[in-house]
Amino acid sequence: MYANEKASTHSQNGIKATVYEREEEDTYLTRPREWGMTLQFGQEYLAKCIPPDLVARLDEACCDSFYTGKHTSWPMFNGQTGEKFFDGVHSDVREALMFNACWTLPADVALLQRKAHPIFRIGYHPMGMSWVTAIQDVTDPNDPTTFLFQQCLSWPGRPHAEDFPGQQSKIDFIKSKAVAYAEPWKSAGLNIPPDLQLQVDPITMWSPDMDWSSSSPLWPHVTLAGDAAHNMPPFRGQGLNNVFQDAEKLVSELYDVKEGNKSLEQAVRVYEEEMKPRSLREISVSLMQSRMVHNWETLMSAPMIKAGMHAYREEVNGNVETASGG
């Protein structure tokens, strides 16, 4: 394992930290697959962890740094018909798997992806699949062929990774599902590059439901945060937000140690006593969300869909917005 050691001092709290990176810096420019992440309530905690000058530059880290509009909801659609359910953020186990990859598209198809929503949309399909399409990077806002889109198609059960004999079978699988989807997922899937390398990713979880503090000789000098402490299904988009909440809580406790208000043991214990139950709650809810979005009957009976759809139809006087912008 490569470790790139860099020592830095936090400019806000004066806490010296040594950062160990597993990968070279160039890896982040050349990695074949990417994730976009949703930053919601975690933005409050992030702002407490980094200096004001970096907070002011946060938009530079956005997938489309040229976009200046404001959207506060995730659009959820019937992937078969393209009909919009409603606007709403709240929208291992029964095993789920996914393809997560990024690719560019022809100009007209790229523009179609952003017509109903410029950043992000989810299509839930009656066949028990979920398809997220999101803008991942915008090189030239005037050239749609440079737009890079994240495409995340997930399903429960088979086919498993071993059921795909090669890359072509994976591409054929995505195209076969794209045909059953409405626009814009249909065009996105049918325009998948023929040489794209795909990997089947299982939905994994890791719960901080054990007592590592009393059994580890390294505690309290070592603790866990982020995915190392609470890896959760991505279908609520809460992983990143919980990471920042971890960071803010841990930094706050370590600051008390630096000021002489607490011992290291007391600080780390307080951090873990807040982090563990919060993470367990979020993992449980994310797991229920994962099961729900991959079961059409369960999804359609969910209060968020039934109540949201009713309110949405009243709001638009019976008209229905579609995923392709109609």
C-alpha positions, 0 to 999 in steps of 0.5 A: 500500500502506497502512503504519501505522507504530508504534514499540515497544520489546521489553520482554524484550530491549530491541530497538527495532522499528518495525512496518509494517502494510499494513492498518487495524486495523479490517480485522481486525474486518471481513475477509470470510474468516478463517483459524484456525491450529494452534499446536503446537511454535511455542508454545515459541518464541512464549513467548520472543518476547513478555513474560510478561504476554502469554504468560499471556493467550495463551488470549484469542487462542484461537478459543473462549476459553471452552473449557477442555478439553485436546486434543493431537491432530487427529481424522482421519475418512473423510469419506464414512462418518464413520469415524474413522481414529485420533488423531494430530497427524502425521497447484504440483505436483499443483495443489490449490485450496480454498474457505476461508470462515466461516459460522454454522449453526443451533443443532442443526447447530452443536452437531453440528459440535462433538460428536466434537471441540470444536475441529477435525476433518478429513474425507478423502474417496475422491473426493480431497477434504479438508474441514477444519471448525473453530471460529473464534469463540465469541461466546456459549457458550450460544447455538450460533447465534453460533458461527462455523465455518471451513470449508476444502474443498480438491481437486486439479485442476479445477474451477479458479477460471475454471470457476465463472461466479459465486457461485451456482455456487460455493455449488452446488459446495460443496452437491454435495460436502456431499451425498457427505460424512458428518455433520457436514460434510454439514449444514455444507455444506448450510447454507451461507448463500446470499449468502456470497461465496466465493473460490477460493484456489490452494495456493501455495508459496515456497521460500527456496532462493536466495542473496539475501544476497550479491546484495542491497545491502540485506543484512544490513539486510533479511532475510525471515521467515514466509510471505515466506520460506517459504510452504507448503501448509497441510495440516500446519498448520506455517506459524504454528509456523515463523513463531514459530521464525523470530521466536525465532531472529532475536530471539536473534541480534539480542540478541547484536548489541545486547550486542556479541557479534556483528556484524549481518552475523554474526547475520543470516547465522546466522539465515538458515543455520538458517531456510532448511534448516529451512523447505525440509524443512518445505515438502517434507513439507507438499507431500507431505502435500498430495499424499497427502491429495488422493489416496485410494489414496495416503492409505490406503496411508500408514503413518500411516493403516495403523498408526494405524488398526490401533492405534486399532481395538485401543484401542477393541476394534473399536468405531469412533468417527464424526465425528458423535460415535457 
